[in-house]
Amino acid sequence: MNALLNQLKSEQGALEKHFHYLHRHPELAFEESGSAAYIAEQLRGWGYEVTEGIAKTGVVARLKVGDGKASIGLRADTDALPVREDSDLPYKSEVPGKSHMCGHDAHSSMLLGAAEYLARHRNFDGTLNLIFQPAEEIMGGAPAMIKEGLFERFPMDRIFGLHNMPGLDVGKLYFTEGPIMAAVDNWEIELTGKGSHGSMPEKSIDPLVAGAALVMSLQTIVSRNVGAKDSAVVSVGAFQSGDAGNVIPQSALLRLSTRTCTAATRTLVLERIRAISSAIAQAYNVQHVIREGQPGAVLFNDGDETQSCVRIARDLLGEDNVVVPGPTFMGSEDFAFYAQQKPGVYAFIGNGDTPMVHHPKYVFDPSNLAVGAAYWVAIAQSYLR
C-alpha cells in the first residue's frame, strides 16, 4: 500500500470525528455558519491563515511553505439538503428535515484531513488555498465567492474538486477530460389570470389550464428541437396552483430545471422556453413572468491538468483504482464557474452500491475519507514541489 495512503488510513478516527460532527449538524445553502465555525477552528489550530465570511459562510484557509511561486486551490462544499434522512446511523442528522444526503460533509472532512496532514508535515513548496464553499446545491456558492474576489484575494494557478458518486466502485477515482457535467438553469414561470367560482368558469381566465398546457408543450423542446446525438433535459419539478376543487385560482407557478451540454444547445433550449411560454400565455389570455436563475455553465476539465491528476492518482492508488475515462453526468456542479476562470479538474470517487445522492437513504462510505484526503495531499505535494 502507498505510504501516504497508509498514513491517512491510520488517521481514520480523526477523519470520522469531523465527518460525524458535520453530518449531525446539517445547514442549508448560505446558512452554514456552524459548519464554517467548526472548520475555521480546526484550521486555525493547525496554523492556517483563515478568512471567514466570504459569500456569507465561505471559508478560505491559506498556508505558504518555502519560497515556491506556485499556488493551487483545493475545494470542498459544505451545504446540506432540505431532505429528511432515513437511516439508523448513530451519527444521523439532528436537524429535522435537513441532512447531508449528497456527502458534502464527507468532502469537507476529506479536505480537513488533508489540511491537518499538510500542516503537520509541510512537505511542499508554495501556497496552498483550501476553499470550503457554501451553497453548491443551489449553484450559488461558487459565483458568489468569485464575485467577492476569491481569485484576486487568494491567487491560485489551478483549482481542483472531488465528489463522491454512488454506482461507481468504492475507493476508485474517475477522471474525464473535457465536459463532464451539464449546465443547469433553474427558472420559475408565473402565469396570472382571473379567479372565479368553480361553477362559473366563463367568468375566469384560468391559469391552471394554461399551466397544464405549458407543462406539456415544454416537453416538445428536447424531443422536437434538440438533435438525437446531443443531450438536454427539461424538467418541470413543481406546478403550484389553487387550494380548493371548487375555486379557479388566480395564478399558477411552474418551477423547472434544464440541463444542457453545449452553449449552442443551452441557447436553443432557453429561447424555446421563452417563446413557448409567451405563445401559451397569449393563447390562453393569461399574463406571464419568467424569473431566470443563476445562468448555467458546463463543467469542463482541462485536458493537460486531467492527465497530471491521473498520474498522481495512479501513483497513489495503483493503476486498477483509477478509471480513465470516467462517466459523465447530466447533473450539474457550480465548480464549473471556477473552471471557467482557472484550469481545473473535477474528479469522482466511487461510493459503491448505495442509493443515489439526494435520496433519503443515501449513505456515504466512510472508507473513502482516507482515500480522498490522501488524494488531496498527493495533489498538493505534486503541484507544490
C-alpha positions in Angstrom: 0.0 0.0 0.0 1.2 3.5 -0.8 2.8 5.0 2.3 0.8 8.2 2.1 -2.5 6.3 1.8 -1.5 4.0 4.6 -0.8 7.0 6.8 -4.2 8.6 6.1 -5.9 5.3 6.8 -4.2 5.2 10.2 -6.0 8.6 10.9 -9.5 7.3 10.2 -10.6 8.2 13.7 -9.8 11.9 13.2 -11.4 11.9 9.8 -14.6 10.3 11.2 -14.7 12.8 14.0 -15.1 15.7 11.5 -17.5 13.7 9.4 -19.8 12.7 12.2 -19.9 16.3 13.6 -20.8 17.8 10.3 -23.3 15.1 9.4 -25.1 15.6 12.7 -25.4 19.4 12.1 -26.5 20.0 8.5 -27.1 23.5 7.3 -28.7 24.7 4.1 -27.2 27.0 1.4 -25.8 30.2 2.8 -26.8 29.1 6.3 -23.6 27.1 7.1 -22.5 29.3 10.0 -22.0 26.4 12.4 -20.1 24.3 9.9 -18.0 27.3 8.9 -17.1 28.0 12.6 -16.1 24.4 13.2 -14.0 24.2 10.0 -12.3 27.5 10.8 -11.5 26.5 14.3 -9.8 23.3 13.2 -7.7 25.1 10.5 -6.6 27.9 12.8 -5.4 25.3 15.3 -3.2 23.8 12.6 -1.6 27.1 11.8 -3.5 28.2 8.7 -4.3 31.8 7.9 -8.1 31.6 7.9 -10.6 34.0 6.3 -14.3 33.6 7.1 -17.4 35.3 5.7 -16.7 35.0 2.0 -20.0 34.7 0.3 -21.6 34.8 3.8 -20.5 31.4 5.1 -17.5 30.5 2.9 -14.1 29.8 4.5 -10.6 30.0 2.8 -7.5 28.8 4.6 -4.1 29.7 3.3 -0.7 28.1 4.1 2.5 29.2 2.5 5.6 27.0 2.8 9.0 27.8 1.4 9.7 30.2 -1.5 7.8 28.5 -4.3 5.8 30.6 -6.6 3.2 28.0 -7.4 -0.3 28.3 -5.8 -3.2 25.9 -6.0 -6.8 25.7 -4.7 -8.5 22.6 -3.3 -12.3 23.0 -2.9 -14.9 21.2 -0.8 -18.6 22.1 -0.5 -20.3 22.5 2.9 -24.1 22.8 2.4 -26.8 20.2 3.1 -30.2 19.5 1.6 -33.8 20.0 2.7 -34.3 16.2 2.9 -35.2 14.1 5.9 -32.6 11.4 6.4 -34.0 7.9 6.5 -31.3 5.9 8.4 -30.4 4.4 11.8 -26.8 5.7 11.7 -25.5 6.6 15.2 -24.4 10.0 13.8 -27.6 10.7 11.8 -28.8 14.3 11.3 -30.1 16.0 14.4 -31.9 18.7 12.4 -35.4 17.8 11.3 -35.9 18.0 7.5 -32.3 18.7 6.8 -29.4 16.3 6.0 -26.2 15.7 4.2 -27.6 13.4 1.6 -25.1 14.5 -1.0 -21.9 13.9 1.0 -20.7 17.4 1.3 -19.9 16.7 5.0 -17.6 14.0 3.8 -16.0 16.2 1.2 -15.2 18.8 3.9 -13.9 16.1 6.2 -11.5 14.8 3.5 -10.1 18.3 3.0 -9.8 18.8 6.7 -7.9 15.5 7.0 -5.5 16.6 4.2 -5.2 20.1 5.8 -4.0 18.6 9.1 -1.5 16.3 7.4 -0.1 19.0 5.2 0.2 21.5 8.1 1.9 18.9 10.3 4.4 17.7 7.6 4.8 20.9 5.5 6.5 18.9 2.8 5.6 21.2 -0.1 6.9 24.4 -1.5 4.4 27.1 -2.5 1.0 28.4 -1.4 -2.0 26.1 -0.6 -5.5 27.5 -0.6 -8.3 25.4 0.9 -11.7 26.5 -0.2 -14.8 25.5 1.9 -17.6 26.7 -0.2 -21.3 27.2 0.7 -24.4 26.8 -1.4 -23.3 24.4 -4.1 -26.8 22.8 -4.1 -28.4 26.0 -5.4 -25.5 26.7 -7.8 -24.9 30.0 -5.9 -21.8 29.5 -3.8 -19.1 29.5 -6.4 -20.4 32.6 -8.3 -20.7 34.4 -5.0 -17.2 33.6 -3.9 -15.8 34.6 -7.3 -17.8 37.9 -7.1 -16.3 38.6 -3.7 -12.8 38.3 -5.1 -11.8 34.7 -4.4 -9.1 34.6 -7.1 -7.9 38.2 -6.5 -7.6 37.8 -2.8 -6.2 34.3 -2.9 -4.3 34.0 -6.2 -4.0 30.4 -7.5 -2.8 28.9 -10.7 -5.1 25.9 -10.7 -8.1 24.6 -8.8 -9.3 21.0 -8.0 -12.6 19.4 -6.9 -13.7 15.9 -5.8 -17.2 14.4 -5.4 -18.4 11.0 -4.3 -20.7 9.1 -6.7 -22.9 6.1 -5.9 -22.9 3.4 -8.5 -19.1 3.6 -9.0 -16.7 1.3 -7.3 -15.8 2.3 -3.7 -12.5 4.0 -3.4 -11.7 4.2 -7.1 -11.1 7.6 -8.7 -12.6 8.6 -12.0 -11.3 11.2 -14.4 -12.6 12.5 -17.8 -11.2 15.3 -19.9 -13.4 18.0 -21.3 -17.1 18.4 -20.5 -18.2 16.1 -17.6 -21.3 17.7 -16.2 -24.2 19.7 -17.7 -25.1 23.3 -17.3 -28.2 23.8 -15.2 -30.7 26.6 -15.4 -33.4 26.8 -12.7 -36.3 29.0 -13.7 -39.8 30.0 -12.5 -42.7 30.8 -14.8 -45.7 32.5 -13.2 -49.0 32.7 -15.0 -51.6 35.1 -13.8 -55.3 35.0 -14.9 -58.6 35.8 -13.2 -60.1 33.7 -10.4 -63.7 32.6 -10.2 -66.0 30.2 -8.6 -65.7 26.7 -10.0 -69.3 26.8 -11.1 -68.7 29.8 -13.3 -65.5 29.2 -15.3 -66.7 31.5 -18.1 -66.0 34.4 -15.7 -62.4 33.3 -15.2 -59.2 33.4 -17.1 -57.8 30.1 -15.9 -54.1 30.0 -15.3 -54.2 26.4 -14.2 -55.3 25.1 -17.6 -52.7 27.4 -19.2 -50.1 26.0 -16.9 -51.1 22.4 -17.8 -50.7 23.2 -21.5 -47.4 24.8 -20.8 -46.1 21.8 -19.0 -47.0 19.5 -21.9 -45.6 21.9 -24.5 -42.3 22.3 -22.8 -41.8 18.6 -23.2 -41.5 19.1 -27.0 -38.4 21.2 -26.7 -36.0 18.3 -26.4 -37.9 15.8 -28.5 -38.5 18.1 -31.4 -35.7 20.7 -31.3 -32.6 19.0 -29.9 -30.7 16.6 -32.1 -30.7 13.0 -31.2 -26.9 13.0 -30.8 -27.0 15.9 -28.4 -28.1 15.8 -24.8 -30.6 18.0 -23.0 -33.3 17.7 -20.3 -36.2 20.0 -19.5 -38.0 19.0 -16.3 -40.9 20.7 -14.6 -40.4 19.7 -10.9 -43.1 21.9 -9.3 -46.6 23.1 -10.5 -48.4 25.0 -7.8 -51.9 26.4 -8.4 -55.0 26.7 -6.3 -56.1 25.2 -3.0 -59.7 24.1 -3.5 -61.5 22.0 -6.0 -64.4 24.5 -6.5 -62.2 27.6 -7.0 -60.5 28.6 -10.2 -57.2 30.1 -9.0 -55.8 33.5 -9.8 -52.3 32.3 -10.6 -50.1 29.2 -11.4 -46.4 28.8 -10.7 -44.1 26.4 -12.6 -40.6 25.7 -11.4 -38.4 24.0 -14.0 -34.8 22.8 -14.5 -32.9 22.5 -17.7 -29.7 20.6 -18.3 -27.6 21.2 -21.4 -24.1 20.2 -22.5 -23.1 22.8 -25.0 -23.5 26.6 -25.2 -25.5 26.3 -28.5 -27.9 23.8 -27.1 -28.4 25.9 -23.9 -29.2 28.9 -26.0 -31.7 27.0 -28.1 -33.5 25.4 -25.2 -33.8 28.6 -23.2 -35.0 30.5 -26.3 -37.7 27.8 -26.9 -38.8 28.1 -23.3 -39.3 31.8 -23.6 -41.1 31.5 -27.0 -43.4 28.7 -25.9 -44.3 30.4 -22.6 -45.2 33.6 -24.4 -47.3 31.7 -27.0 -49.2 29.7 -24.4 -49.8 32.9 -22.4 -51.2 34.6 -25.4 -53.3 31.6 -26.5 -54.9 31.3 -23.0 -55.2 35.0 -22.4 -53.0 35.0 -19.2 -50.1 37.2 -18.2 -46.8 35.5 -17.7 -43.5 36.4 -16.0 -40.3 34.3 -16.3 -37.8 34.6 -13.4 -34.4 33.3 -14.7 -32.0 32.0 -12.1 -28.2 31.8 -12.0 -27.0 31.3 -15.6 -25.7 27.7 -16.0 -22.3 26.6 -17.1 -20.9 23.3 -18.4 -18.2 21.8 -16.1 -15.1 21.4 -18.3 -12.0 19.6 -17.2 -8.7 20.9 -18.5 -7.0 18.2 -20.6 -3.4 18.7 -19.5 -4.3 19.0 -15.9 -6.6 16.0 -16.0 -3.7 13.9 -17.3 -1.5 15.2 -14.5 -4.1 14.3 -11.9 -4.4 10.8 -13.4 -0.7 10.2 -13.0 -0.8 11.4 -9.4 -3.8 9.2 -8.6 -2.2 6.2 -10.1 1.0 6.7 -8.1 -1.2 6.9 -5.0 -3.8 4.2 -5.6 -2.4 2.0 -8.4 -3.4 1.5 -12.0 -6.5 -0.6 -11.2 -8.1 2.0 -8.9 -8.0 4.9 -11.4 -10.5 4.9 -14.2 -10.0 6.9 -17.4 -12.2 8.0 -19.0 -14.8 8.0 -16.2 -18.5 8.7 -16.7 -20.2 12.0 -17.5 -23.4 13.2 -15.9 -26.4 15.4 -16.8 -26.2 16.6 -13.2 -24.6 20.0 -12.5 -21.9 21.5 -10.3 -21.0 25.1 -9.6 -17.4 24.1 -9.7 -17.9 24.9 -13.4 -17.7 28.6 -12.6 -14.2 28.1 -11.1 -13.1 26.1 -14.1 -14.1 29.0 -16.4 -11.6 31.2 -14.5 -8.7 28.8 -13.9 -7.5 25.4 -15.3 -9.4 22.9 -13.2 -10.0 19.2 -12.6 -13.1 17.7 -11.0 -12.9 14.0 -10.2 -15.3 11.4 -8.8 -14.7 8.9 -6.1 -16.9 5.8 -6.2 -19.3 5.3 -3.3 -20.4 1.8 -4.2 -23.9 0.3 -4.5 -25.8 2.8 -2.4 -28.9 4.9 -3.1 -28.1 7.9 -5.3 -27.1 11.3 -3.8 -30.2 13.3 -2.6 -32.1 10.1 -1.8 -33.2 9.9 1.9 -31.4 6.6 2.3 -28.1 7.7 0.7 -25.2 6.8 2.9 -21.6 7.9 2.4 -19.0 5.1 2.6 -16.5 6.3 5.3 -13.7 4.2 3.9 -13.5 6.9 1.2 -12.4 9.5 3.7 -8.8 8.4 3.8 -8.7 7.9 0.0 -10.0 11.4 -0.6 -7.7 13.0 2.0 -4.7 11.2 0.6 -5.6 12.3 -3.0 -5.7 15.9 -1.8 -2.3 15.6 -0.1 -0.8 14.0 -3.2 -2.2 16.8 -5.4 -0.7 19.4 -3.1 2.7 17.7 -2.9 2.9 17.2 -6.6 1.9 20.6 -7.8 3.8 22.5 -5.0 7.2 20.9 -5.3 
